[in-house]
C-alpha cells in the first residue's frame, strides 16, 4: 500500500457486527434459548468452523452456498512440519453452512464417547456463500438442537420440538406465532399414489416447498416441467391446500389413505403425524400454537419424516423463524448404520435483524450497568470504590466514574448508556455515611444511608 492511501475499514458484505445494545440483545436471547434447551436435557457442544469439504457435501447439501477454502501453504521454513502432518496445501476445506451435517461427523468421530440418544445444542456461527441482502447474511449465529439415536428414535422426541419452540418464543414475547407441522412420508406417499415415479418425487417435494415464494400457478408450471401431468399437478395443489383443524386434517388424510391405491407410505406418514400431534398436546402446547400444513416440505434432501416451520402471525413475509425435522440416514453416511435424528434450528442473527426492523423487538441499553457512582471530588475516590464494590457484591451492575467532570455531564453520560440510577456522595454525605440516589427515568432524588443503598436500588429497579 502506498503511503497516504486510505484503508477501507468497512465490514465485508454480508458479515455483520453489532453495537453494544444489539450484542446485549443477542446475549439476552441466547440466554433464554439456552435455558429452555437445557430444561429438556440438551447438552452443549461445539464443532469446528471449518470442515472437510467432502463432509459438508456428503448428503447433497447446498454446494452452491458453501464458502470454500484450502489449507494454507506453509512457508519454506515450515515445509517439513506440513509434510509430517500428512496434509497438503490443496486439501479441500470449507466453512460449515449449517450444524446438522457437522453434527453427523462429530457423532462419527466420538461414537464411543457419547451416550445415546444423544441430545445436544449448539449456538455456533455458520457461513453461507449467498448474496448478501437485507436480513440475509454470509455469517450468522444459528441455535440448533438435535436428538440422535442408534437404530430407533421415539416419535415423542419429534413431539418435544414444538413444545421447545413454543417456550422459547413465548419467553421472548414476540407476539403470536404458528408452528406448521407435516411429515415427508405423507407427501411422498401421496405422490406415489398418483403414479409419480420414484426418481421424480424428490424434485416434486422441492417444488412444493417453494409454494409460498412463487405461488400456486408457478408451482403447477414447475411440476409440469418435471414431467408431471396437468391432472397430477392439480391434484398435488389440492392436496397441499387441505386445511381445517388438526383433527379435521388428520381425518381427511385417513380418508384419502383408505380410498387411494398404493398408500402404504401415506398411511405410515399419517400415523406418525398423529402420534406427534398427540405428544404435542400431552406436552401442553396450546392448540393455537400449531397446525398441520401439508405444503411444508423442507427442501433439504436429508429430511425423511416430521418437518416443522414456524411463522410469526401478521409478519408472514419474514418467512420461517424456526424450522427443522427428522432424518434417518444422515449420520449413517459416515458410519454405515441407521442413526435416526430430529432437530430444529433458529437462525438467530437473521431473526434479530428481521424483528428489530419490524419493530417487534427493541435493542437493550448499551451497558448492563444499572448504577453509576458519580465522581464529585477526587479525594473521595476510595469511598466511591468501596461503595461500588459493595453494590456489585449484592448483584448490582455498577460503573464507577473515574473522571472528574460537571455533575450534569455525568448524568448525561449515564442516561446515554441507559443507566437508571446515579449515586451521589459529596464530603457531607461521606461524613454522614449517606448518599443521594437519583433516578434518571423519573428525576426523583432521595437520601439513603450507605448501609441501605443496595436494598433501595433493588427496590426501585424496573
C-alpha positions as CSV (number, residue, x, y, z in Angstrom):
1,X,0.0,0.0,0.0
2,X,1.4,3.4,-1.0
3,X,2.0,5.9,1.7
4,X,-1.1,8.1,2.2
5,X,-3.5,5.5,0.7
6,X,-6.7,5.2,2.9
7,X,-7.5,1.8,4.3
8,X,-11.1,0.6,3.6
9,X,-12.2,-0.5,7.0
10,X,-15.9,-1.1,6.2
11,X,-17.2,-4.6,7.1
12,X,-17.1,-7.2,4.3
13,X,-20.5,-7.5,2.6
14,X,-22.8,-10.0,4.5
15,X,-20.6,-10.2,7.6
16,X,-22.4,-8.3,10.5
17,X,-21.1,-6.6,13.5
18,X,-23.1,-5.3,16.5
19,X,-23.3,-2.2,18.5
20,X,-23.3,-2.9,22.3
21,X,-27.1,-2.5,22.5
22,X,-27.5,-5.1,19.7
23,X,-25.0,-7.5,21.1
24,X,-26.6,-7.4,24.5
25,X,-30.0,-8.2,22.9
26,X,-28.4,-11.2,21.2
27,X,-26.9,-12.4,24.5
28,X,-30.2,-11.9,26.3
29,X,-32.0,-14.1,23.7
30,X,-29.2,-16.6,23.7
31,X,-29.6,-17.0,27.5
32,X,-33.4,-17.6,27.1
33,X,-32.8,-20.2,24.3
34,X,-30.0,-21.9,26.3
35,X,-32.2,-22.2,29.4
36,X,-35.1,-23.7,27.5
37,X,-32.8,-26.2,25.7
38,X,-31.2,-27.2,29.0
39,X,-34.5,-27.6,30.7
40,X,-35.2,-30.5,28.2
41,X,-31.8,-32.1,29.0
42,X,-29.9,-30.9,25.9
43,X,-26.1,-30.6,26.4
44,X,-23.8,-28.1,24.7
45,X,-21.1,-29.0,22.1
46,X,-19.1,-27.0,19.6
47,X,-17.8,-28.2,16.2
48,X,-15.1,-26.5,14.1
49,X,-16.0,-23.6,11.9
50,X,-14.0,-25.3,9.1
51,X,-14.9,-28.9,8.0
52,X,-13.6,-31.1,5.3
53,X,-15.4,-30.3,2.1
54,X,-16.3,-34.0,1.5
55,X,-18.1,-34.0,4.9
56,X,-20.2,-30.9,4.0
57,X,-21.1,-32.4,0.6
58,X,-21.8,-35.9,2.0
59,X,-25.6,-35.7,1.5
60,X,-26.1,-33.5,-1.4
61,X,-26.1,-30.3,0.7
62,X,-26.2,-26.8,-0.7
63,X,-23.0,-26.9,-2.6
64,X,-23.9,-23.5,-4.2
65,X,-23.9,-21.9,-0.7
66,X,-20.6,-23.3,0.6
67,X,-17.8,-20.8,1.3
68,X,-14.8,-22.8,0.1
69,X,-11.2,-22.6,1.3
70,X,-8.0,-24.7,1.3
71,X,-5.3,-25.3,3.8
72,X,-2.7,-22.6,3.8
73,X,0.5,-23.4,2.1
74,X,3.1,-23.1,4.8
75,X,6.3,-21.1,4.2
76,X,9.6,-22.9,3.4
77,X,10.8,-22.9,7.0
78,X,7.8,-24.9,8.0
79,X,7.6,-27.2,4.9
80,X,8.8,-30.2,7.0
81,X,6.0,-29.6,9.5
82,X,3.4,-29.7,6.8
83,X,4.8,-32.8,5.3
84,X,4.9,-34.5,8.7
85,X,1.2,-33.8,9.3
86,X,0.3,-35.6,6.1
87,X,-1.8,-32.7,4.8
88,X,-1.2,-31.0,1.6
89,X,-1.8,-27.4,0.6
90,X,-4.6,-28.4,-1.8
91,X,-6.7,-30.5,0.7
92,X,-10.2,-29.0,0.4
93,X,-11.7,-27.3,3.3
94,X,-14.9,-25.2,3.7
95,X,-16.7,-23.2,6.3
96,X,-19.7,-25.0,7.8
97,X,-23.0,-23.8,6.3
98,X,-25.2,-25.4,8.9
99,X,-24.8,-27.5,12.1
100,X,-26.6,-30.8,11.2
101,X,-24.1,-32.2,8.8
102,X,-21.1,-31.3,11.1
103,X,-23.1,-32.9,14.0
104,X,-23.2,-36.1,12.0
105,X,-19.5,-36.0,11.5
106,X,-19.0,-35.2,15.2
107,X,-21.0,-38.2,16.3
108,X,-19.0,-40.4,13.9
109,X,-15.8,-39.1,15.4
110,X,-16.9,-39.5,19.1
111,X,-19.2,-42.5,18.8
112,X,-17.7,-44.4,21.7
113,X,-17.6,-41.4,24.0
114,X,-21.3,-40.4,23.7
115,X,-24.5,-41.8,25.3
116,X,-27.5,-42.4,23.1
117,X,-30.0,-41.0,22.5
118,X,-27.6,-38.1,22.2
119,X,-29.3,-34.7,22.7
120,X,-27.1,-31.7,22.0
121,X,-27.5,-28.0,21.4
122,X,-25.2,-25.6,19.6
123,X,-25.2,-21.8,19.2
124,X,-22.3,-21.5,16.8
125,X,-21.5,-19.2,13.9
126,X,-22.2,-20.6,10.4
127,X,-21.3,-19.3,7.0
128,X,-23.1,-19.3,3.7
129,X,-21.9,-18.0,0.4
130,X,-25.1,-16.4,-0.7
131,X,-25.8,-13.0,-2.0
132,X,-25.9,-10.6,1.0
133,X,-29.1,-8.6,1.3
134,X,-31.4,-7.2,3.9
135,X,-31.9,-9.9,6.6
136,X,-29.6,-12.4,4.8
137,X,-26.0,-12.8,5.9
138,X,-22.9,-14.8,4.9
139,X,-22.0,-15.1,8.6
140,X,-24.7,-15.7,11.2
141,X,-25.4,-17.4,14.6
142,X,-27.6,-20.5,14.5
143,X,-29.1,-22.1,17.5
144,X,-29.7,-25.8,17.0
145,X,-30.9,-28.8,18.9
146,X,-30.9,-32.4,17.7
147,X,-31.5,-35.8,19.3
148,X,-29.8,-38.7,17.6
149,X,-30.2,-42.4,18.4
150,X,-28.8,-45.7,17.3
151,X,-31.3,-47.7,15.3
152,X,-34.6,-46.4,16.8
153,X,-35.8,-42.9,17.9
154,X,-39.1,-42.4,19.6
155,X,-41.5,-40.0,17.8
156,X,-42.0,-38.3,21.1
157,X,-38.7,-36.6,20.5
158,X,-40.4,-35.1,17.4
159,X,-43.3,-34.0,19.7
160,X,-40.9,-32.2,22.0
161,X,-39.7,-29.9,19.3
162,X,-42.9,-27.8,19.1
163,X,-43.0,-27.6,22.9
164,X,-39.5,-26.2,22.9
165,X,-40.2,-23.7,20.1
166,X,-43.3,-22.6,22.0
167,X,-41.5,-22.0,25.3
168,X,-38.7,-20.0,23.6
169,X,-40.9,-17.7,21.6
170,X,-43.4,-17.1,24.4
171,X,-40.4,-16.2,26.7
172,X,-39.1,-13.7,24.0
173,X,-42.6,-12.1,23.8
174,X,-42.6,-11.7,20.0
175,X,-46.4,-12.0,19.6
176,X,-48.5,-14.7,18.1
177,X,-46.8,-17.5,16.1
178,X,-47.8,-20.7,14.5
179,X,-45.8,-24.0,14.2
180,X,-46.7,-25.7,11.0
181,X,-46.1,-29.4,11.1
182,X,-46.1,-32.0,8.3
183,X,-44.5,-35.4,7.5
184,X,-42.4,-36.0,4.4
185,X,-43.8,-39.6,4.2
186,X,-47.3,-38.1,3.8
187,X,-46.1,-36.1,0.7
188,X,-44.0,-39.0,-0.7
189,X,-46.9,-41.4,-0.2
190,X,-49.4,-39.2,-1.9
191,X,-47.1,-38.6,-4.8
192,X,-46.7,-42.4,-5.2
193,X,-50.5,-42.9,-5.0
194,X,-50.7,-40.6,-8.1
195,X,-48.3,-42.8,-10.0
196,X,-45.4,-40.3,-9.9
197,X,-42.1,-42.1,-10.4
198,X,-39.7,-42.5,-7.5
199,X,-37.0,-40.5,-9.3
200,X,-39.4,-37.6,-9.7
201,X,-40.6,-37.4,-6.1
202,X,-37.5,-35.5,-4.7
203,X,-37.8,-32.7,-7.2
204,X,-41.6,-32.6,-6.7
205,X,-41.1,-32.1,-2.9
206,X,-38.6,-29.3,-3.7
207,X,-41.1,-27.6,-5.9
208,X,-43.9,-27.9,-3.3
209,X,-41.6,-26.3,-0.8
210,X,-41.5,-23.1,-2.9
211,X,-45.3,-22.6,-2.9
212,X,-45.2,-19.6,-0.6
213,X,-42.5,-17.9,-2.6
214,X,-43.6,-18.5,-6.1
215,X,-47.4,-19.1,-5.9
216,X,-49.8,-21.8,-7.0
217,X,-49.7,-21.3,-10.8
218,X,-45.9,-21.3,-10.9
219,X,-45.8,-24.4,-8.8
220,X,-48.1,-26.1,-11.4
221,X,-45.8,-24.9,-14.2
222,X,-42.7,-26.2,-12.5
223,X,-44.3,-29.6,-11.7
224,X,-45.3,-30.0,-15.4
225,X,-41.7,-29.1,-16.4
226,X,-40.6,-32.1,-14.3
227,X,-42.9,-34.3,-16.4
228,X,-45.9,-34.3,-14.1
229,X,-49.2,-34.2,-15.9
230,X,-51.5,-31.2,-15.6
231,X,-54.1,-33.5,-13.8
232,X,-51.4,-34.8,-11.3
233,X,-50.2,-31.2,-10.7
234,X,-53.7,-30.1,-9.9
235,X,-54.3,-33.0,-7.5
236,X,-51.0,-32.1,-5.8
237,X,-52.1,-28.5,-5.4
238,X,-55.5,-29.6,-4.0
239,X,-53.8,-32.0,-1.6
240,X,-51.3,-29.5,-0.1
241,X,-54.1,-27.0,0.3
242,X,-56.1,-29.3,2.6
243,X,-56.9,-27.2,5.7
244,X,-59.0,-27.2,8.8
245,X,-58.3,-28.0,12.5
246,X,-55.6,-30.5,13.2
247,X,-58.2,-33.3,13.8
248,X,-60.1,-32.4,10.6
249,X,-56.9,-32.6,8.5
250,X,-56.0,-35.9,10.1
251,X,-59.5,-37.3,9.3
252,X,-59.2,-36.1,5.7
253,X,-55.8,-37.7,5.3
254,X,-57.1,-41.0,6.8
255,X,-60.0,-41.0,4.4
256,X,-57.6,-40.4,1.4
257,X,-55.4,-43.2,2.5
258,X,-58.4,-45.6,2.5
259,X,-59.6,-44.6,-0.9
260,X,-56.3,-44.3,-2.9
261,X,-54.1,-47.1,-4.3
262,X,-50.6,-47.8,-3.1
263,X,-51.0,-45.8,0.1
264,X,-48.7,-47.7,2.5
265,X,-46.3,-44.9,2.9
266,X,-49.0,-42.3,3.1
267,X,-50.7,-44.3,5.9
268,X,-47.4,-44.6,7.7
269,X,-46.9,-40.8,7.4
270,X,-50.4,-40.1,8.7
271,X,-49.9,-42.5,11.7
272,X,-46.6,-40.8,12.6
273,X,-48.1,-37.4,12.2
274,X,-51.0,-38.3,14.5
275,X,-48.5,-39.7,17.1
276,X,-46.5,-36.5,17.1
277,X,-49.7,-34.3,17.4
278,X,-50.8,-36.4,20.4
279,X,-47.4,-35.9,22.0
280,X,-47.5,-32.2,21.3
281,X,-50.9,-32.0,23.1
282,X,-49.7,-34.1,26.0
283,X,-46.8,-31.7,26.5
284,X,-49.3,-28.9,27.0
285,X,-48.8,-26.9,23.8
286,X,-51.8,-24.7,23.2
287,X,-53.9,-25.6,20.2
288,X,-53.5,-22.1,18.6
289,X,-49.7,-22.6,18.5
290,X,-49.6,-25.4,16.0
291,X,-51.3,-26.8,12.9
292,X,-50.9,-29.4,10.2
293,X,-49.8,-27.7,6.9
294,X,-49.3,-30.1,4.0
295,X,-47.4,-27.6,2.0
296,X,-44.4,-27.7,4.4
297,X,-41.8,-29.9,2.8
298,X,-38.4,-28.6,3.8
299,X,-36.2,-28.7,0.7
300,X,-33.1,-30.3,2.2
301,X,-32.6,-33.9,1.0
302,X,-31.9,-35.5,4.3
303,X,-35.4,-34.9,5.9
304,X,-37.5,-38.1,5.9
305,X,-40.3,-37.7,8.4
306,X,-41.7,-34.9,10.6
307,X,-40.9,-31.4,9.4
308,X,-41.6,-28.0,11.0
309,X,-41.7,-24.4,10.1
310,X,-42.7,-21.6,12.4
311,X,-44.4,-18.4,11.2
312,X,-44.9,-15.1,13.1
313,X,-48.6,-14.3,12.5
314,X,-49.1,-10.8,11.0
315,X,-45.5,-10.9,9.8
316,X,-45.6,-13.8,7.4
317,X,-43.3,-12.0,5.0
318,X,-40.4,-12.6,7.5
319,X,-40.6,-16.3,6.5
320,X,-39.9,-19.2,8.8
321,X,-38.3,-18.1,12.1
322,X,-37.6,-21.7,13.3
323,X,-37.5,-24.9,11.2
324,X,-36.3,-28.4,11.2
325,X,-37.3,-32.1,11.0
326,X,-36.5,-35.7,11.2
327,X,-33.8,-37.5,9.3
328,X,-32.9,-41.2,9.1
329,X,-29.8,-41.6,7.1
330,X,-27.6,-38.5,7.6
331,X,-25.3,-39.9,10.3
332,X,-25.3,-43.3,8.6
333,X,-23.5,-41.6,5.7
334,X,-20.4,-41.6,7.9
335,X,-20.9,-44.8,9.9
336,X,-22.9,-47.1,7.7
337,X,-25.6,-47.8,10.3
338,X,-29.0,-46.4,10.9
339,X,-28.9,-43.4,13.3
340,X,-32.2,-41.5,13.2
341,X,-32.4,-37.9,14.4
342,X,-34.7,-35.0,14.8
343,X,-33.9,-31.3,15.3
344,X,-34.8,-27.7,14.9
345,X,-32.8,-24.6,14.1
346,X,-33.2,-20.8,14.9
347,X,-31.1,-18.5,12.7
348,X,-30.7,-16.0,15.5
349,X,-28.8,-13.3,13.6
350,X,-31.4,-13.3,10.8
351,X,-34.2,-13.4,13.3
352,X,-32.9,-10.4,15.4
353,X,-32.4,-8.4,12.2
354,X,-35.9,-9.0,11.0
355,X,-37.6,-8.5,14.3
356,X,-35.7,-5.2,15.0
357,X,-36.6,-3.9,11.6
358,X,-40.3,-4.9,12.1
359,X,-40.3,-3.2,15.5
360,X,-41.2,-6.4,17.2
361,X,-38.0,-6.4,19.3
362,X,-36.0,-3.4,20.7
363,X,-32.3,-3.3,21.5
364,X,-31.3,-3.2,25.1
365,X,-29.4,-0.5,26.9
366,X,-25.8,-0.1,25.7
367,X,-24.4,-1.2,29.0
368,X,-25.5,-3.8,31.6
369,X,-24.7,-1.3,34.4
370,X,-27.7,-0.3,36.5
371,X,-25.9,2.3,38.6
372,X,-23.2,4.9,38.1
373,X,-21.3,6.1,41.1
374,X,-20.5,9.7,40.1
375,X,-17.2,11.5,40.8
376,X,-17.9,14.5,43.0
377,X,-14.3,15.0,44.2
378,X,-11.1,13.1,43.7
379,X,-10.2,12.7,47.4
380,X,-13.4,10.7,47.9
381,X,-12.4,8.1,45.3
382,X,-11.6,5.4,48.0
383,X,-15.2,5.8,49.2
384,X,-16.6,5.6,45.6
385,X,-14.6,2.4,45.1
386,X,-15.8,0.8,48.3
387,X,-19.5,1.7,47.6
388,X,-19.2,0.4,44.1
389,X,-17.8,-2.9,45.2
390,X,-20.4,-3.3,47.9
391,X,-23.2,-2.8,45.3
392,X,-21.5,-5.3,43.0
393,X,-21.3,-7.9,45.7
394,X,-25.1,-7.7,46.2
395,X,-25.7,-8.4,42.5
396,X,-26.0,-4.9,41.1
397,X,-24.0,-3.9,38.0
398,X,-22.1,-0.7,38.6
399,X,-19.9,1.8,36.7
400,X,-17.6,4.0,38.8
401,X,-16.9,7.3,37.1
402,X,-13.2,7.8,37.5
403,X,-13.1,11.1,35.5
404,X,-14.0,14.4,37.3
405,X,-16.4,16.4,35.2
406,X,-19.5,18.6,35.9
407,X,-22.3,16.7,37.6
408,X,-24.7,17.4,34.7
409,X,-22.3,15.9,32.2
410,X,-22.0,12.8,34.3
411,X,-25.8,12.5,34.4
412,X,-25.9,12.8,30.6
413,X,-23.3,10.1,30.2
414,X,-25.3,7.7,32.4
415,X,-28.5,8.5,30.6
416,X,-27.0,8.0,27.2
417,X,-25.9,4.5,28.2
418,X,-29.3,3.6,29.6
419,X,-28.2,3.6,33.3
420,X,-31.1,4.3,35.5
421,X,-29.5,5.4,38.8
422,X,-26.7,7.7,39.9
423,X,-25.2,7.5,43.4
424,X,-24.0,11.0,44.5
425,X,-21.6,11.2,47.5
426,X,-20.0,14.5,48.5
427,X,-18.0,15.3,51.5
428,X,-21.1,15.9,53.7
429,X,-22.7,12.6,52.6
430,X,-19.5,10.7,53.1
431,X,-19.1,12.1,56.7
432,X,-22.7,11.1,57.5
433,X,-22.4,7.7,55.7
434,X,-25.2,8.7,53.4
435,X,-25.7,9.2,49.6
436,X,-28.2,10.7,47.3
437,X,-29.8,8.3,44.8
438,X,-31.0,10.0,41.6
439,X,-33.4,8.1,39.3
440,X,-32.7,9.4,35.8
441,X,-36.0,8.0,34.5
442,X,-38.3,9.9,36.9
443,X,-35.9,12.7,38.0
444,X,-36.6,11.8,41.7
445,X,-33.7,12.1,44.1
446,X,-33.7,10.6,47.6
447,X,-31.3,10.5,50.5
448,X,-30.2,6.9,51.5
449,X,-27.9,5.6,54.2
450,X,-25.0,3.8,52.6
451,X,-25.8,0.6,54.5
452,X,-29.3,0.6,52.9
453,X,-28.2,1.7,49.4
454,X,-28.2,-1.7,47.8
455,X,-31.6,-2.6,49.1
456,X,-33.0,0.8,47.9
457,X,-31.6,0.4,44.4
458,X,-33.0,-3.2,44.1
459,X,-36.4,-2.0,45.3
460,X,-36.5,0.7,42.6
461,X,-35.1,-1.2,39.7
462,X,-37.7,-1.5,36.9
